[in-house]
Structures are given as C-alpha cells and as structure tokens.
Amino acid sequence: MDVPTPATGQYRQPAGTLPQNTAFSMLYRPAICTPNFAITTPDPLNPVKIPLSDTALLCCLSVQAATAACSCPVNHQAIHLYVPPQESGRVTNSNRKTLVSLGMSCQTTHQLRRLVGSERQSADSFPRVTAPSGLFDWLICPMASTVSLLDQGIPDFTRDCLQPHKERAYWPAMNLYFWHGFLVTEHGTRHININQTFERELARWRHLKNRFSALNPEQTVFVISNTQNNLATDVFNEDQRDNYIFSADGLDRLQASLARYFKTGTDNIRLQVLTLPERSCDLSDRTNVRFFPADTNEWKGSKQSWDRWWQTVDYS
C-alpha cells in the first residue's frame, strides 16, 4: 500500500517495479530504522516518520534525485520514494551534462578538471557541462575491475580486504589501488596508514558511491582512458599488461554493466574512450574511441591530445 508523505506527496513502491528513467527523491541522510518505521530527513529540521513492513527498508542514496538503481547494502526489499522528474530536486535541463571519470587512472580526472575547472568553477565557465568529483577519481582501476564493482552494486570494502602494495592501499579482490587514498603526513612525509585512515576513507567511498548512484545516465558522459604512461612502469609489471589494454569486448562489457547498474538501455550510456594504439585491441571501428599519440609525461598526459578530444565531444 502506498504511503504518502504530507510534504511532497511522495509514495513508496517496491524496488524493481518503477519504470525506467524514473526520478527518485534522495534523502538528506540515511534512514534511522526501527522495527516499525524509519525516520527520514528530506528536511533536516522536519523529520518524516514513514511506516515500514518488517521485510522492507528505506534505501537512501544521496541528497540529489536520480534515475539510479537501488544499492541497498542489506538483504531487504528496498522501498524508494518516488517523485515525478519535474518535481524532483535534480537538474533536468537536457543541455546540462555531467562528465564522469571511470578511470582507469588519475590522468582522466586530472584532465577533466583542467578542461572544465572545479565543480564550482565549471558552473560559471561551462554552463552546459560539469565534472564533479567522483568515485573513480584517483584510483588505479582496470576496466575489468570497474565491471566487477558495478555488477556487485559497488560494495563497501572492509579492513580485512585491503593491504599495502607498491606503497599504496590495494584491494586484491577487486584488483584496484587507492593511489592517493589512505595517506597520512608524518614528519613531513606522506605514507599509507590503512588502520588510521580507514573510517575516513570508507565514509568518502560511501559518499562518492551515493553521488555516482544518483547520476542521470541520459545527462552523463562517462570518460575512461588508459593513456597514463606510468601504468606500465610504476603500477603493473610486464606480465600484467592485460590490466591496461582496452578491447572491444571489454568496452562492451563495461557499457552493459553501466546500463544494468543504472537500470537503462545500453543506448542511453554515453561512453568516451581515450587510448593509445599500442594499448588497444579491435577498437579502430568504434566511433566513441579516440586514439592519442604517445607522449612523454609521466602521468598527466598530453594537454594537446586532450584539448583536441575536448573539441570533438558532443554535449547535445
């Protein structure tokens, strides 16, 4: 039975029964659950008490509304609060696009920030596009690892699943590095301390997962690159080249995983791929793939190559 809330006329509905491209209302903070009800805070000053069955849990993803699928971390049927798109708090201007890095390394985020500016700057300089901080920023995350994360609903990491490797925090089960995470500064030097920084990094991971889950895929351009030179020297060994080779099959699996995660069709997933000829396989006929010439920068990449790609991106 639908349960309206007085403030907005929202109603609850079991997960999986809403049509595609439906906007959800996202709450200010996670629900506080008791056996009989959850207290939600769309307005922190005016909590709303919503009845729940003992088999259901209110699932809160983010402050923003979105077309996201439920990422409820517990094994309950998720209850969403539905809001028609025109009533949601999400920006629905079709001319406003969000650029989102999918990695696979730090260069993608670095170049998007350079091209667009910070999130605050981009609102003024580029009214049609923004590049907010995201889940995959500053990770070394092979394409297969991204697919695994998406297909598993972007799970939380636990302390036991992380270990130091190459002087970075490494998640072996997902084969990804938190290249700039879990760091502390002591005596003027930076080094990893997983124990000391665990709660901070887990909170950041959850926050960025929520932001990622709240994306509207129809207003998002996903960007992934493998053009960072030191992937072959500082990160992976010679016998690990498959980690940074982009293939047609890999791109198809990534596109399908994104579509499943956001509960939409693959045609609604806009993916831009930047690569080097020697780091790609069977991609010459892909219209969304841009081949860069080699450069000598350790990790930032070629400003000229990224600038040329930037001029070709269609934000319509």
MIROKOL-60260 format. One record per residue: x, y, z of N, C-alpha, C in turn. Coordinates in steps of 0.001 Angstrom, whole numbers, padded with zeros to 6 digits, always signed. Layout:
N
XYZXYZXYZ;...
***
This chain:
316
+000837-001188+000000+000000+000000+000000+000877+001244+000000;+000568+002216-000845+001345+003441-000907+001166+004257+000368;+002239+004870+000790+002192+005695+001993+002634+007102+001628;+001699+008038+001412+002097+009384+001048+002746+010098+002222;+003646+011011+001918+004195+011880+002948+003581+013253+002758;+003187+013933+003829+002439+015180+003713+003163+016267+002941;+004494+016302+003057+005210+017447+002499+005257+017432+000982;+005392+016258+000393+005664+016222-001047+004719+015340-001839;+003907+014547-001162+003055+013620-001883+003824+012448-002453;+005034+012194-001930+005806+011054-002376+005122+009776-001906;+005416+008672-002550+004856+007423-002078+005895+006329-002213;+005716+005277-001478+006697+004201-001523+006220+003115-002483;+007186+002422-003052+006856+001371-004010+008004+000368-004001;+007747-000925-004076+008831-001899-004016+009845-001694-005134;+011099-001975-004813+012152-001845-005817+011868-002765-006983;+012213-002328-008166+012057-003145-009345+010749-002945-010069;+009818-002180-009484+008529-002001-010126+008379-000625-010761;+009377+000241-010571+009290+001564-011180+009779+001516-012626;+009206+002313-013501+009654+002327-014895+011045+002922-015011;+011674+002677-016149+012966+003281-016411+012832+004806-016471;+013959+005461-016214+014031+006923-016276+013100+007588-015266;+012883+006924-014141+012081+007481-013064+012999+008184-012087;+012616+009356-011646+013422+010082-010654+013028+009623-009262;+014009+009482-008403+013763+009143-007017+014093+010350-006154;+013383+010486-005066+013778+011514-004114+014889+010946-003259;+015937+011715-003044+017042+011265-002241+017065+012045-000938;+017374+011359+000123+017205+011930+001439+018511+012532+001955;+018348+013378+002938+019482+014143+003442+020499+013263+004145;+020029+012212+004802+020928+011302+005496+020274+009923+005530;+021017+008866+005820+020401+007534+005848+019260+007461+006848;+018312+006603+006527+017169+006426+007423+017604+005805+008742;+016917+006188+009815+017110+005568+011117+015970+004570+011288;+016289+003296+011286+015233+002282+011216+014942+001659+012578;+013683+001417+012829+013227+000662+013993+012371-000468+013440;+011914-001373+014258+011092-002472+013719+009840-002008+012984;+009337-000819+013278+008045-000421+012726+008094+000755+011764;+009130+001566+011828+009144+002733+010957+010572+003240+010776;+010731+004085+009790+012014+004749+009561+011787+006242+009651;+012718+006942+010252+012645+008396+010304+013580+008936+009232;+013014+009618+008274+013823+010181+007193+013919+011685+007361;+014910+012276+006706+015097+013716+006866+015331+014402+005530;+014347+014455+004630+014484+015277+003431+014746+016722+003827;+014093+017137+004907+014362+018432+005521+014887+018119+006921;+016174+018397+007208+016745+018007+008497+015964+018548+009683;+015241+019637+009509+014509+020240+010615+013116+019669+010768;+012649+018903+009777+011288+018371+009811+011279+016895+009436;+011731+016037+010337+011758+014601+010025+010368+014078+009695;+010334+013097+008813+009075+012479+008415+009117+011018+008829;+008113+010560+009574+008062+009172+010008+007265+008379+008968;+007886+007332+008417+007252+006532+007365+007148+005093+007844;+005932+004506+007853+005792+003109+008278+006531+002176+007330;+007092+001122+007890+007767+000108+007095+007291-001268+007534;+007245-002188+006591+006981-003568+006962+008277-004178+007474;+008174-005350+008082+009381-005964+008622+010250-006593+007532;+009796-006544+006290+010593-007066+005188+011108-005965+004283;+010955-004731+004726+011336-003624+003857+012219-002638+004598;+013045-001962+003868+013924-000964+004449+013997+000218+003508;+013873+001386+004041+014010+002580+003226+015452+002701+002782;+015663+002937+001520+017010+002983+000973+017337+004414+000573;+018346+004988+001176+018724+006371+000916+020038+006384+000163;+020100+007082-000940+021294+007084-001755+022049+008397-001713;+021358+009523-001795+022082+010772-001945+021157+011942-001685;+021756+013129-001568+020955+014339-001449+020195+014596-002733;+020802+014248-003867+020219+014567-005162+019257+013473-005617;+018319+013840-006458+017451+012851-007076+018120+012301-008321;+017678+011130-008738+018389+010494-009849+017558+009405-010485;+018101+008797-011538+017494+007627-012149+018236+006379-011699;+018798+006411-010508+019672+005344-010059+018901+004109-009629;+019572+002962-009751+019036+001737-009197+019351+001702-007706;+018604+000897-006987+018858+000783-005555+020189+000099-005310;+020957+000617-004371+022212-000002-003966+022147-000361-002485;+021006-000811-002047+020793-001109-000639+021794-002165-000182;+022556-001912+000885+023611-002837+001286+023112-004024+002100;+021838-004089+002399+021322-005191+003192+020315-005986+002384;+020047-007195+002827+019182-008089+002067+017717-007896+002442;+017220-006710+002181+015815-006403+002366+015276-005875+001041;+013986-005955+000876+013374-005308-000271+013451-003802-000059;+014021-003107-001003+014207-001666-000836+012925-000919-001170;+012640+000095-000404+011488+000949-000641+012004+002320-001038;+011626+002773-002202+012044+004067-002701+010912+005086-002534;+011269+006334-002479+010276+007403-002515+010264+007975-003923;+009157+007837-004582+009061+008268-005966+008627+009724-006067;+009272+010445-006984+008880+011821-007288+008908+011971-008800;+007862+012505-009412+007928+012761-010853+009125+013633-011180;+009795+013425-012326+011007+014168-012628+010875+015674-012499;+009734+016230-012897+009609+017684-012848+009515+018210-011423;+009227+017304-010458+009112+017743-009075+010368+017470-008265;+011291+016720-008840+012468+016352-008076+013438+017514-007994;+014423+017361-007088+015430+018398-006931+016540+018295-007950;+016502+017293-008805+017571+017086-009771+017489+018114-010883;+018646+018502-011395+018686+019395-012551+018228+018610-013767;+017168+019064-014417+016623+018318-015547+016866+019012-016878;+017639+020081-016874+017964+020763-018119+018780+019831-019006;+018218+019430-020149+018888+018464-021006+020186+019002-021581;+020396+020304-021535+021640+020866-022045+022771+020802-021025;+022457+020448-019803+023459+020382-018752+023969+018958-018632;+025220+018714-019000+025798+017384-018979+026825+017270-017862;+026976+016058-017364+027955+015764-016330+029017+014854-016908;+030268+015278-016826+031395+014440-017231+031847+013643-016019;+031938+012331-016155+032297+011465-015036+033449+010559-015441;+034525+010625-014684+035663+009751-014932+035368+008342-014451;+035688+007355-015298+035695+005951-014897+037124+005440-014758;+038082+006333-014632+039491+005938-014554+040050+005724-015956;+040869+004754-016266+041216+003771-015264+042330+004227-014317;+042731+005500-014504+043813+006046-013687+043573+007535-013459;+044523+008148-012775+044366+009529-012318+044347+010544-013465;+044933+010200-014605+045024+011155-015702+043651+011626-016156;+042676+010741-016172+041346+011115-016643+040776+012242-015797;+040803+012073-014488+040294+013120-013603+041109+014396-013715;+042421+014265-013763+043285+015444-013866+042936+016268-015104;+042756+015617-016231+042497+016338-017471+041080+016898-017511;+040111+016169-016987+038747+016708-016944+038688+017940-016065;+039381+017905-014929+039416+019082-014058+040104+020249-014759;+041162+019951-015494+041867+021024-016216+040972+021635-017283;+040232+020796-017982+039411+021284-019085+038166+022020-018611;+037558+021520-017551+036286+022066-017100+036462+022994-015912;+037494+022771-015112+037651+023514-013875+037042+022735-012731;+037097+023306-011544+036485+022661-010395+034976+022657-010569;+034301+021932-009709+032839+021853-009789+032218+023240-009689;+032756+024065-008808+032220+025416-008640+032548+026280-009842;+033784+026173-010349+034187+026997-011488+033405+026641-012744;+033140+025355-012940+032505+024919-014187+031104+025474-014336;+030428+025739-013233+029069+026275-013316+029052+027633-014013;+030131+028402-013842+030211+029716-014479+030876+029650-015846;+031977+028895-015926+032753+028867-017163+032119+027993-018230;+031493+026866-017807+030905+025925-018750+029479+025613-018307;+028539+026492-018608+027172+026294-018119+026518+025026-018646;+027082+024418-019698+026469+023223-020263+027106+021934-019763;+028200+022014-019000+028884+020797-018584+029546+021015-017230;+029585+019953-016434+030285+019988-015154+031035+018676-014983;+032064+018689-014144+032862+017486-013890+033092+017364-012386;+032072+016949-011644+032212+016860-010189+033147+015724-009784;+033635+015782-008564+034468+014689-008059+033640+013413-008026;+034307+012281-008246+033567+011041-008385+034264+009848-007779;+033578+008730-007810+034025+007506-007170+035357+007005-007730;+035556+007134-009033+036729+006542-009665+037907+007513-009772;+037740+008717-009239+038847+009675-009245+040005+009132-008412;+041181+009222-008939+042417+008926-008211+042568+007456-007841;+041796+006595-008496+042014+005156-008369+042835+004662-009553;+043525+003553-009364+044010+002761-010483+043084+001562-010547;+042182+001587-011508+041076+000622-011546+040923+000087-012969;+041487-001072-013275+041334-001644-014617+039868-001772-015014;+039642-001806-016303+038268-001863-016794+037517-003072-016242;+038184-004213-016158+037527-005409-015618+037150-005205-014153;+037945-004432-013426+037632-004143-012025+036401-003247-011917;+036288-002284-012814+035109-001417-012837+033856-002236-013113;+033941-003160-014044+032807-004035-014348+032416-004840-013108;+033411-005382-012400+033129-006164-011197+032458-005308-010128;+032964-004101-009925+032354-003204-008941+030893-002930-009274;+030633-002582-010525+029266-002273-010933+028352-003477-010801;+028818-004630-011247+027980-005827-011211+027691-006285-009788;+028552-005895-008839+028331-006244-007430+027663-005115-006656;+027186-004087-007365+026493-002994-006712+027405-002034-005983;+028685-001996-006353+029702-001157-005708+029702-001421-004201;+030220-002562-003797+030200-002908-002363+031175-002053-001561;+030938-001993-000273+031920-001391+000625+033138-002306+000736;+034267-001723+001000+035437-002521+001360+035474-002676+002875;+036091-003732+003337+036305-003936+004762+037795-003806+005053;+038121-003686+006316+039535-003548+006658+040318-004778+006235;+039746-005953+006385+040463-007183+006075+040755-007349+004596;+039992-006667+003747+040170-006870+002308+041209-005930+001702;+041791-005049+002494+042795-004112+001996+044183-004492+002504;+045176-004225+001669+046543-004488+002077+047485-003503+001396;+048639-003233+002006+049631-002374+001349+050270-003115+000175;+050453-002412-000919+051131-002988-002086+051655-001840-002934;+052917-001906-003296+053566-000826-004040+053420+000514-003304;+053433+000434-001972+053319+001601-001105+051978+002327-001279;+050966+001580-001673+049604+002095-001821+048641+001129-001153;+047426+001606-000913+046379+000716-000421+045802-000044-001605;+045748-001354-001490+045348-002215-002606+044214-003125-002154;+043225-003297-003030+042067-004168-002789+042207-005364-003727;+042832-006448-003280+043111-007572-004183+041883-008174-004844;+040789-008309-004099+039596-008949-004660+039050-008178-005849;+039238-006855-005845+038778-006016-006949+039916-005608-007880;+041148-005942-007496+042314-005561-008284+042322-004058-008578;+042235-003268-007525+042300-001815-007694+043141-001199-006581;+043767-000082-006929+044588+000670-005987+043903+001989-005634;+043920+002332-004359+043560+003678-003927+044866+004489-003977;+045169+005007-005169+046511+005522-005423+046821+006755-004575;+045802+007513-004232+046013+008714-003417+045186+008659-002132;+044750+007495-001749+043937+007340-000555+044701+006688+000580;+044122+006749+001771+044687+006139+002968+046070+006708+003312;+046278+007961+002992+047572+008594+003222+047537+009480+004456;+048633+009503+005158+048829+010407+006287+050171+011111+006099;+050293+012271+006721+051550+013014+006684+052173+013008+008071;+053376+012505+008171+054111+012468+009424+055553+012872+009179;+056017+013816+009997+057386+014298+009881+057696+014784+008462;+056701+015411+007843+056898+015998+006531+056828+015042+005367;+056521+013777+005608+056421+012804+004513+055036+012159+004530;+054589+011763+003347+053283+011116+003207+053472+009621+002985;+052679+008844+003669+052729+007395+003515+051367+006822+003881;+051144+005584+003515+049840+004994+003781+049772+004502+005227;+048582+004629+005790+048276+004054+007094+046811+003636+007040;+046587+002399+006643+045226+001932+006403+044415+001941+007694;+045000+001528+008778+044270+001487+010043+043827+002880+010480;+044732+003829+010415+044437+005168+010911+043404+005891+010056;+043399+005628+008768+042541+006375+007836+041331+005580+007363;+041128+004379+007894+040096+003501+007341+038705+004126+007395;+038289+004611+008557+036935+005154+008685+036746+006367+007784;+037758+007202+007693+037669+008377+006815+037478+007969+005364;+038274+007000+004910+038205+006586+003513+036921+005820+003211;+036435+005047+004178+035179+004335+003960+034023+005320+003844;+034022+006363+004682+032969+007387+004592+033036+008100+003250;+034235+008384+002796+034398+009040+001488+033901+008119+000371;+034245+006835+000431+033802+005861-000568+032277+005821-000648;+031631+005779+000517+030166+005713+000528+029554+006991-000033;+030143+008124+000331+029631+009397-000184+029735+009451-001707;+030879+009047-002234+031074+009108-003685+030263+008028-004406;+030060+006919-003752+029160+005906-004339+027754+006466-004458;+027299+007142-003414+025972+007747-003464+025866+008764-004587;+026898+009578-004731+026902+010569-005808+026875+009885-007168;+027663+008829-007328+027681+008090-008589+026315+007467-008852;+025718+006864-007828+024423+006200-007993+023323+007184-008360;+023503+008437-007985+022481+009454-008239+022599+010086-009615;+023547+009635-010433+023696+010196-011771+022495+009852-012645;+022160+010766-013511+021182+010500-014556+021974+010116-015811;+021949+008863-016233+022780+008451-017372+022477+009213-018652;+021251+009700-018793+020913+010429-020016+021544+011820-020034;+022045+012267-018893+022708+013568-018835+024193+013434-018488;+024725+012226-018645+026088+011938-018225+026926+011449-019396;+028157+011925-019453+029155+011397-020384+030239+010745-019545;+030355+009433-019630+031390+008695-018913+032676+008701-019738;+033799+008915-019066+035092+009026-019757+036072+008068-019109;+036754+007282-019928+037764+006357-019428+038985+006422-020341;+040159+006364-019745+041392+006400-020539+042412+005431-019950;+043329+004989-020811+044464+004174-020358+045775+004772-020862;+045799+006077-021035+046930+006767-021668+047991+007234-020672;+047843+006898-019414+048828+007316-018408+050086+006469-018533;+051199+007111-018798+052423+006374-019114+052894+005458-017998;+052817+005910-016753+053421+005104-015692+052591+003891-015281;+051473+003647-015959+050775+002385-015736+051687+001203-016055;+052558+001392-017048+053446+000313-017488+054751+000255-016708;+054995+001235-015857+056270+001267-015138+056098+001222-013619;+055204+002040-013085+055058+002140-011633+053945+001270-011067;+053004+000864-011907+051822+000156-011390+051855-001322-011747;+051925-001630-013027+051827-003019-013469+053150-003514-014018;+053393-004812-013837+054568-005447-014400+054309-005818-015860;+055350-006233-016538+055232-006568-017958+054211-007680-018184;+054142-008644-017277+053199-009750-017445+051784-009388-016996;+051565-008104-016660+050236-007646-016245+049648-006629-017232;+050131-006633-018459+049698-005657-019452+048199-005720-019713;+047610-006886-019545+046170-007019-019802+045350-006075-018930;+045916-005639-017808+045191-004739-016919+044929-003382-017544;+045761-002947-018478+045565-001626-019070+045403-001669-020591;+045088-002826-021129+044745-002931-022554+043231-002824-022698;+042783-001936-023575+041354-001796-023845+040993-002643-025071;+039953-003422-024955+039494-004264-026060+038027-003989-026352;+037597-004409-027526+036192-004235-027900+035284-004990-026937;+035675-006204-026588+034868-006995-025658+034801-006318-024291;+035924-005772-023831+035944-005093-022545+035038-003875-022520;+035051-003095-023602+034184-001915-023672+032713-002316-023707;+032407-003381-024425+031012-003845-024484+030540-004283-023095;+031402-004973-022356+031025-005418-021021+030863-004227-020072;+031726-003231-020222+031606-002037-019383+030305-001300-019669;+029976-001141-020941+028741-000446-021299+027523-001203-020767;+027556-002523-020876+026438-003332-020387+026321-003248-018867;+027450-003228-018166+027425-003132-016709+026873-001786-016252;+027277-000718-016929+026725+000601-016601+025218+000632-016827;+024777+000041-017927+023340+000015-018215+022575-000760-017144;+023121-001887-016713+022450-002665-015661+022430-001878-014350;+023535-001234-014027+023612-000512-012759+022587+000618-012701;+022442+001326-013810+021517+002459-013840+020134+002087-014360;+019906+000783-014577+018595+000300-014996+018110+001023-016257;+018927+001003-017254+018575+001642-018516+019150+000813-019657;+018907+001244-020882+019441+000529-022029+020864+000963-022346;+021609+000104-023009+022987+000447-023358+023046+001662-024282;+021999+001891-025048+021983+003056-025940+021963+004370-025157;+021544+004310-023897+021499+005515-023072+022805+005788-022338;+023778+004899-022485+025082+005067-021841+026044+005700-022840;+026475+006921-022537+027412+007633-023402+028811+007483-022815;+029643+006738-023521+030979+006402-023054+032020+006909-024035;+032944+007718-023535+034059+008212-024338+035338+007500-023895;+036100+007004-024873+037263+006176-024585+038498+006810-025206;+039520+007053-024387+040784+007628-024846+041871+006583-024637;+042618+006288-025710+043588+005209-025620+044781+005472-026536;+045762+004601-026447+046912+004597-027345+046791+003397-028269;+047252+003499-029517+047129+002354-030427+047728+001074-029860;+048877+001211-029180+049542+000021-028634+048883-000491-027361;+047892+000221-026849+047182-000226-025648+045718-000527-025959;+045433-000869-027189+044052-001159-027586+044022-002360-028503;+042848-002959-028606+042668-004150-029434+041273-004121-030056;+041220-004134-031377+039955-004216-032126+039027-003028-031856;+039603-001832-031760+038789-000651-031484+038764+000358-032628;+039386+000026-033743+039539+001008-034815+038214+001448-035418;+037162+000627-035290+035877+000985-035886+034917+001615-034885;+035363+001878-033661+034489+002439-032629+034491+003962-032719;+033308+004519-032902+033222+005972-033074+033429+006721-031760;+033308+006035-030634+033484+006699-029336+034898+006544-028787;+035803+006042-029621+037190+005831-029204+038093+006851-029890;+038938+007475-029121+039906+008451-029633+041308+007921-029365;+042128+007859-030407+043496+007375-030280+044452+008555-030130;+045219+008548-029041+046192+009592-028788+047569+009145-029267;+048387+010082-029726+049790+009747-029983+050532+009613-028658;+051673+008969-028697+052470+008801-027483+052952+010160-026983;+053087+010280-025671+053655+011488-025072+054687+011059-024039;+055394+012003-023483+056484+011680-022562+056168+012042-021120;+054975+012560-020845+054630+012930-019478+054410+011679-018641;+054876+011721-017413+054806+010528-016574+053378+010064-016328;+052476+011001-015960+051118+010565-015645+050037+011536-016107;+050356+012816-016273+049316+013799-016582+048795+013696-018000;+049586+013211-018931+049151+013089-020309+049413+014330-021128;+049025+014270-022383+049267+015347-023335+048130+016357-023317;+048452+017575-022956+047458+018642-022976+046882+018808-024377;+047730+018748-025387+047268+018941-026761+046285+017843-027185;+046596+016591-026832+045706+015490-027212+044351+015607-026531;+044355+015926-025253+043091+016070-024542+042320+017283-025041;+043025+018351-025379+042341+019530-025927+041649+019196-027250;+042335+018444-028101+041731+018071-029391+040513+017181-029184;+040608+016241-028242+039442+015412-027946+038293+016282-027433;+038590+017224-026565+037583+018087-025965+036773+018822-027017;+037424+019206-028090+036739+019929-029164+035777+019051-029952;+035914+017744-029817+035079+016827-030600+033880+016282-029833;+033832+016501-028518+032781+015885-027700+031445+016588-027952;+030438+015784-028190+029082+016300-028413+028318+016282-027101;+027929+017449-026613+027205+017535-025349+025704+017714-025535;+025237+017520-026752+023805+017705-027006+022994+016547-026449;
***
